[in-house]
Amino acid sequence: MADAEELLLGGDERMDGAVEALKRDLNGVRTGRAHPSLIESLVVDYYGANTPLKQLGTINAPEPRLLTIQVWDRSAIRAIEKAIQSSDLGLNPAIDGQLIRLPIPALTEQRRKDMVKLVHGKAEEARIAVRNVRRHVQDSLRKAEKDGGVSQDELKRHEDELQKLTDAHIQTIDNEAKRKETELLEA
């Protein structure tokens, strides 16, 4: 029975991981307001190593529609510029010495709708990840029941708990997606 509890606990942790990954992904979706999380996880090819932008400089939002990056290593400026331009964020960097300015243009109605579709896609990926965890734990529970480690009654109880966990995580995913959608449409 402890094995079944451990399976449920492990499943819960993996579902939490899917929700956290979604939150990180949604932070990178542009809303028209400047926020450092928009670009901090952008990957830069820095001397042959894929490095997150936040490790190459200080990112600030001094104004509602402006991000600045104070680059620590002058030789990284071109690589950072290239990474920003090749991203799907639609930002155009302006370089001023070791400072990179990123004006955040207002979102058009079409761009907002595209971003909402992107949010829905990311939310669906997270739901699929949660359901895959549920399926894996369910298979493990059924195997434990066949091996005699769990009775049929315990299996039914654990499957019910697993479904409640799954429903709670999917509700959290839906809430996060709805929050981001509202943020996109009001910005």
Number of C-alpha atoms within 10 A of each C-alpha: 13 9 13 22 12 12 19 23 15 14 23 20 13 16 25 16 15 22 22 14 14 21 18 13 16 22 18 17 19 24 26 20 21 22 22 19 18 19 23 19 17 17 19 23 15 17 10 7 9 11 16 17 22 18 14 20 21 15 22 16 16 11 13 12 15 18 22 22 25 18 21 14 10 12 12 17 22 13 15 25 17 13 17 21 14 11 12 10 14 12 16 15 20 13 15 9 10 16 19 21 20 19 18 22 15 13 17 10 11 9 14 20 15 12 20 22 13 15 22 17 13 19 25 17 14 24 24 14 17 26 18 14 22 22 14 13 23 21 12 16 24 19 13 17 17 12 10 10 17 20 15 13 10 15 19 14 12 21 19 12 13 22 15 12 20 20 15 13 21 22 13 15 23 17 13 18 22 16 12 22 21 13 15 22 15 10 12
